[in-house]
Structures are given as structure tokens and as C-alpha cells.
């Protein structure tokens, strides 16, 4: 599954159009190629960082942490708008440290932080075993529980309601990796 550029924070309509126009001209071959071709355009350093963090460059073969390291080291946060440099000026005096790969949880957190969604696991997936140990049922299990029985549930609150006729009672919709419950 792919997520559109409109979900990437700080990119903006002009940035999205610039990326697509350059890509239609010819595909990007590397992260550096992307930066070189869009330097001086409408894409700022935060947008580039966010693109890296949500995996926009994963198909180019360089891990996200390595790209982020290079972004910080080579461009010092100046991004595409300032400090036009030649390729030789971008070289590091040292080499990047051995950086561990991102695990599924790290990838999930980065994607949620930048785009408020993830194409990977649901957030509850990462704590499901602990929730089960605590006796929390999954949404799909609630349908088989008799009405009026007390149960323990856990999930992400996706809606809150406080109708004026409810006499200070609040209604929540919880989402888990298996569905929703109210």
C-alpha cells in the first residue's frame, strides 16, 4: 500500500507538484539525486526529513536512519533552499556509524508522527500480548459476550461524545487491530 504525498506534513501542494514533475521527467536514482534535482525549489528541510521518515525513499535501497544521518551531517538542516554545494563539498570527513535497522515499531511510530497513519501494523498490535495478559478483549470478541456483562477492553480512542441528554455520561469508540467498539 502507498500513501499519497498529501499525508506528509510540511510538504505542501507546490512541493508535491515539484516532486511529481521531476519524477515524470525521469525517475529518481538516489536520495542525493532527489535533493540535487529539487534544490532551490519549494521543498524545505522539514519536508525532506518527513519524506525520509515515512519511507518515501525506501525503494532506493538506503535505510531510513542512514538517510536521516546523511541529511543532518551533509546539509546541517539547511535543506534544499540554502547553501548550494557541489557533490564533493557534501562528503563527510568521517563515516556514518553502524546504525541499526528500524524495527516494525519504530517504522510505525515514525509514520504516525509524520502522517497520522501507517501502512504497517495497527498501534495496538505492539501491545496486544500485554493487553491479553491483563484480560482485555479484542473488539471482535465482544459480539459473543452477553449484554450486561462487565468486560475489560483497550484500544485507541477514535471518537468521543458527550451528548447533553446523557447526564454527564461519555461515549467512546475504541479501535483495535480487529475492529471498533463503542
Secondary structure, DSSP 8 states (H G I E B T S, - for coil): ----GGGSTT-HHHHHHHHHHHHHHS---SHHHHHHHHTTSS--HHHHHHHHHTTTTGGGT--HHHHHHHHHHHHTT-TTTS----GGGG--SS---------HHHHHHHHHHHHS--SS--GGGGGHHHHHHTT-B-HHHHTTS-TT----B--EEEEEE--GGGTT--EEEEEETTEEE-
